Amino acid sequence: MLEVSEVSKTYPGESLGAVNHVSFYVEPGEIISIIGKSGSGKTTLLRMLAGLMRPDTGRLTYNGEDFQNPNDQLIAGHSSIKMVFQDYALMPNMTVEENIGYPLLGMVEEEKRSKIGQLVELCKLDGLEKKTPKLLSGGQQQRLSLARALAEEPEVLLMDEPFSNIDPISKQTLLLEILEISRQLKIGVVFVTHDTKDAMLISDRIAFMNDGKLIQIDTPEEIYKSPLSLEIARFLGFVNEFSSIELAELGWFQSSKKFETLVIKAEHIGVTDSSDIELEIIESRFLGKDFLNKGIAKSGKEVLFFSSKKLKEGEKYGVEFSSSDFLYF
């Protein structure tokens, strides 16, 4: 459906490209999350996917046809691809139903009313039809922005940090609703986010970008368990990093593999009563389900790990781990 082939973009006056030779595809009904630190090129890539910006090199195709140059269009963009903006882009003086109906100006009135009703129900805006955006909560405004984008019957939906201003509970509910809508309407979704938990929750595949490059794109499970770079491992959770010198100083284990950094995720280190490996607890913080602990080894190396109970600061606890969980970079 949507295919990105060796796409690059460099802004005037910059030597490093904002996006560098990125390639991937989006299937009907597939949700792809693009993650990465600020400045990694996520939003620039999304604007090119929307047809709002022309790549310097590479090809963007939809169903085998090249995107039009946005400079040659009266209204830039692709008719089958719509973007849901972070600031909602709603008409403040229009009601909910008027906002949804705005893209449907050419439709017969009876069909238009039916379409608005369907989108109100689909996006769970029942009872809010006569309200203006300022009378809606952040989550309701986001639903309205989504309904307005869906009114044009896109086949691909682009979302750039759409939930940054919404509370966690509303955000999780909206994410699951987007997943349901994508499956129901067979709409492809490309979703830019800094929140890896959001990406894990709804994505079929996750793409990690760094310095304008697409480093890895894979299923949530695969990218989490087998990250291709140290940056990805760091981005996806709490990790412990060891150099070969630190390993020797710790005396905990040996490795025959060549590496610059060996990584053990915090969740792969557990507390045990039967271990010669001990850590003195510096702090133990409650994170909801578990406690995140910071311990210090005899060598002075600090180590992060989880426990089901709060550990006492200043006391020593035995820990264990498996070499099968090691990541080498």
ChimeraX attribute file (.defattr): number of C-alpha atoms within 10 A of each C-alpha:
attribute: neighborCount
match mode: 1-to-1
recipient: residues
	/A:1	14
	/A:2	19
	/A:3	18
	/A:4	19
	/A:5	15
	/A:6	15
	/A:7	21
	/A:8	23
	/A:9	23
	/A:10	17
	/A:11	12
	/A:12	7
	/A:13	6
	/A:14	8
	/A:15	8
	/A:16	12
	/A:17	18
	/A:18	21
	/A:19	27
	/A:20	23
	/A:21	16
	/A:22	19
	/A:23	17
	/A:24	13
	/A:25	14
	/A:26	19
	/A:27	16
	/A:28	16
	/A:29	20
	/A:30	21
	/A:31	26
	/A:32	26
	/A:33	27
	/A:34	26
	/A:35	25
	/A:36	25
	/A:37	15
	/A:38	12
	/A:39	14
	/A:40	20
	/A:41	23
	/A:42	28
	/A:43	19
	/A:44	21
	/A:45	23
	/A:46	20
	/A:47	17
	/A:48	20
	/A:49	28
	/A:50	23
	/A:51	22
	/A:52	19
	/A:53	18
	/A:54	21
	/A:55	21
	/A:56	14
	/A:57	14
	/A:58	16
	/A:59	18
	/A:60	23
	/A:61	16
	/A:62	18
	/A:63	8
	/A:64	10
	/A:65	12
	/A:66	11
	/A:67	17
	/A:68	16
	/A:69	14
	/A:70	17
	/A:71	11
	/A:72	8
	/A:73	12
	/A:74	7
	/A:75	10
	/A:76	15
	/A:77	21
	/A:78	18
	/A:79	13
	/A:80	13
	/A:81	22
	/A:82	24
	/A:83	24
	/A:84	21
	/A:85	18
	/A:86	15
	/A:87	15
	/A:88	19
	/A:89	14
	/A:90	20
	/A:91	15
	/A:92	12
	/A:93	12
	/A:94	16
	/A:95	19
	/A:96	29
	/A:97	22
	/A:98	18
	/A:99	24
	/A:100	28
	/A:101	24
	/A:102	16
	/A:103	15
	/A:104	19
	/A:105	9
	/A:106	9
	/A:107	12
	/A:108	9
	/A:109	12
	/A:110	8
	/A:111	11
	/A:112	19
	/A:113	14
	/A:114	11
	/A:115	16
	/A:116	23
	/A:117	17
	/A:118	14
	/A:119	22
	/A:120	22
	/A:121	12
	/A:122	16
	/A:123	21
	/A:124	15
	/A:125	18
	/A:126	12
	/A:127	10
	/A:128	17
	/A:129	17
	/A:130	11
	/A:131	15
	/A:132	19
	/A:133	23
	/A:134	12
	/A:135	12
	/A:136	15
	/A:137	12
	/A:138	19
	/A:139	18
	/A:140	20
	/A:141	22
	/A:142	27
	/A:143	23
	/A:144	28
	/A:145	26
	/A:146	23
	/A:147	27
	/A:148	29
	/A:149	20
	/A:150	24
	/A:151	19
	/A:152	17
	/A:153	16
	/A:154	19
	/A:155	21
	/A:156	29
	/A:157	23
	/A:158	24
	/A:159	20
	/A:160	22
	/A:161	17
	/A:162	20
	/A:163	24
	/A:164	15
	/A:165	13
	/A:166	17
	/A:167	11
	/A:168	12
	/A:169	9
	/A:170	14
	/A:171	19
	/A:172	17
	/A:173	11
	/A:174	19
	/A:175	17
	/A:176	14
	/A:177	17
	/A:178	19
	/A:179	18
	/A:180	15
	/A:181	16
	/A:182	20
	/A:183	15
	/A:184	10
	/A:185	14
	/A:186	16
	/A:187	24
	/A:188	23
	/A:189	27
	/A:190	24
	/A:191	26
	/A:192	24
	/A:193	22
	/A:194	18
	/A:195	16
	/A:196	17
	/A:197	12
	/A:198	19
	/A:199	23
	/A:200	18
	/A:201	13
	/A:202	22
	/A:203	22
	/A:204	17
	/A:205	22
	/A:206	27
	/A:207	24
	/A:208	25
	/A:209	25
	/A:210	21
	/A:211	18
	/A:212	24
	/A:213	20
	/A:214	22
	/A:215	17
	/A:216	17
	/A:217	20
	/A:218	17
	/A:219	16
	/A:220	21
	/A:221	13
	/A:222	12
	/A:223	21
	/A:224	17
	/A:225	14
	/A:226	14
	/A:227	23
	/A:228	17
	/A:229	15
	/A:230	16
	/A:231	16
	/A:232	20
	/A:233	22
	/A:234	15
	/A:235	18
	/A:236	19
	/A:237	13
	/A:238	16
	/A:239	20
	/A:240	18
	/A:241	22
	/A:242	19
	/A:243	13
	/A:244	15
	/A:245	8
	/A:246	16
	/A:247	18
	/A:248	14
	/A:249	14
	/A:250	17
	/A:251	11
	/A:252	13
	/A:253	8
	/A:254	11
	/A:255	12
	/A:256	5
	/A:257	8
	/A:258	10
	/A:259	13
	/A:260	11
	/A:261	16
	/A:262	21
	/A:263	18
	/A:264	24
	/A:265	23
	/A:266	20
	/A:267	16
	/A:268	17
	/A:269	19
	/A:270	16
	/A:271	20
	/A:272	14
	/A:273	10
	/A:274	10
	/A:275	11
	/A:276	12
	/A:277	18
	/A:278	20
	/A:279	23
	/A:280	21
	/A:281	21
	/A:282	17
	/A:283	17
	/A:284	21
	/A:285	15
	/A:286	14
	/A:287	9
	/A:288	7
	/A:289	10
	/A:290	15
	/A:291	18
	/A:292	23
	/A:293	21
	/A:294	20
	/A:295	24
	/A:296	18
	/A:297	17
	/A:298	13
	/A:299	12
	/A:300	13
	/A:301	16
	/A:302	16
	/A:303	22
	/A:304	23
	/A:305	22
	/A:306	25
	/A:307	19
	/A:308	12
	/A:309	14
	/A:310	15
	/A:311	23
	/A:312	14
	/A:313	14
	/A:314	13
	/A:315	12
	/A:316	17
	/A:317	20
	/A:318	15
	/A:319	17
	/A:320	16
	/A:321	17
	/A:322	10
	/A:323	11
	/A:324	8
	/A:325	14
	/A:326	13
	/A:327	20
	/A:328	18
	/A:329	15
